[in-house]
Structures are given as C-alpha cells and as structure tokens.
C-alpha cells in the first residue's frame, strides 16, 4: 500500500478520474409559439445566447419554420440559468416563449 492510502491505479485513482470528468452537457432548445415576436426571439438569441445578429436571425427562422432549434450546449447549471433568463424576460414582456433542455 502506498503512503497515500491506496495502491497505484486503485480506488483513489478512480475517484480522482471521476472528479475530473467533464460535466454532462445539455442542449437548450427554443420552441416556436404563435405569440412571441420574431424581433424578441432575435433579441433573446443575441443577448442570452450571445449569437451574432446573422446567426440569431437564421436560428429564429429555423425555430419559426421547424418548431424548435438548439440555441447552445452547456453544462446543466448554465443551461438552467439561461432558460430561467429567457422565461423571466419573456414574462416581463408578456410573451409565452419557452425553452427546454435535453442531454447532449
């Protein structure tokens, strides 16, 4: 036994590898609705998801035509924070805009 409490390659090494594993990633999806303005969707894509204007417009069109689009891929806590920001801003402006997340 080593002086650190475990054999080389044993339990301590496995625990360290688990601790260093990259976080699970989640896709944030924005859903189309019949009430939220296209300008507001573009604004959200630019401000919350930091998309450049041309990309934000393309994503808005994709959301409008296909019903949803991926806005970004993030660790769970960041994805949840972005969704909360979208929902909060949408409520403030009287829109039912909805985002969800799913595992990558």
C-alpha positions in Angstrom: 0.0 0.0 0.0 1.3 3.5 -0.8 1.6 6.2 1.8 -1.4 7.9 0.2 -3.8 5.2 1.3 -4.3 3.2 -1.9 -2.5 1.1 -4.4 -1.4 2.8 -7.6 -4.4 2.6 -10.0 -6.7 1.7 -7.2 -9.8 3.4 -5.7 -8.1 6.8 -5.2 -7.1 7.0 -8.8 -10.7 6.1 -9.9 -12.2 8.7 -7.6 -9.8 11.3 -9.0 -10.8 10.4 -12.6 -14.5 10.7 -11.7 -13.9 14.1 -10.1 -12.0 15.3 -13.2 -14.6 14.0 -15.7 -16.1 16.8 -17.9 -19.6 17.8 -16.8 -22.6 16.3 -18.7 -23.7 18.7 -21.4 -27.3 19.8 -22.3 -28.8 21.3 -25.4 -31.0 24.3 -24.8 -34.0 24.2 -27.2 -36.2 27.2 -28.0 -39.7 26.4 -29.1 -41.9 28.2 -31.5 -45.2 29.8 -30.4 -47.8 31.9 -32.2 -47.4 35.0 -29.9 -43.8 35.9 -29.3 -42.5 38.4 -31.9 -39.6 37.5 -34.1 -37.8 40.6 -33.0 -38.0 39.5 -29.4 -36.7 36.0 -30.3 -33.7 37.5 -32.1 -33.1 39.8 -29.1 -33.0 36.8 -26.8 -30.7 34.9 -29.0 -28.3 37.8 -29.2 -28.3 38.7 -25.5 -28.9 35.5 -23.6 -27.1 33.1 -26.0 -24.6 35.6 -27.4 -25.4 34.8 -31.0 -24.2 37.3 -33.7 -27.1 39.0 -35.5 -27.0 37.0 -38.7 -26.9 33.7 -36.7 -29.7 34.9 -34.4 -31.9 35.7 -37.4 -31.2 32.3 -39.0 -32.0 30.5 -35.7 -35.2 32.5 -35.4 -36.2 31.4 -38.9 -35.4 27.8 -38.1 -37.5 28.0 -34.9 -40.4 29.6 -36.8 -40.3 27.0 -39.6 -39.5 23.8 -37.8 -40.9 24.4 -34.4 -37.7 24.5 -32.4 -33.9 24.9 -32.6 -30.9 24.4 -30.5 -29.6 27.7 -29.0 -26.5 26.2 -27.4 -24.9 23.4 -25.5 -23.9 23.9 -21.8 -23.4 22.2 -18.5 -26.6 21.7 -16.6 -26.4 24.7 -14.3 -25.6 27.1 -17.1 -28.4 25.7 -19.3 -30.8 26.1 -16.4 -29.7 29.7 -15.8 -30.1 30.6 -19.5 -33.6 29.0 -19.6 -34.6 31.0 -16.4 -33.3 34.2 -18.0 -35.3 33.6 -21.2 -38.5 32.7 -19.3 -38.1 35.7 -17.0 -37.6 38.2 -19.8 -40.4 36.7 -21.8 -42.8 37.0 -18.9 -41.7 40.7 -18.4 -42.7 41.4 -22.0 -45.9 39.3 -21.9 -44.7 36.5 -24.2 -45.1 32.7 -23.7 -41.6 32.0 -25.2 -40.4 28.6 -23.9 -37.1 26.9 -23.7 -36.2 23.4 -22.6 -33.1 21.3 -22.2 -32.1 17.8 -23.1 -29.0 15.8 -22.7 -26.4 16.1 -25.4 
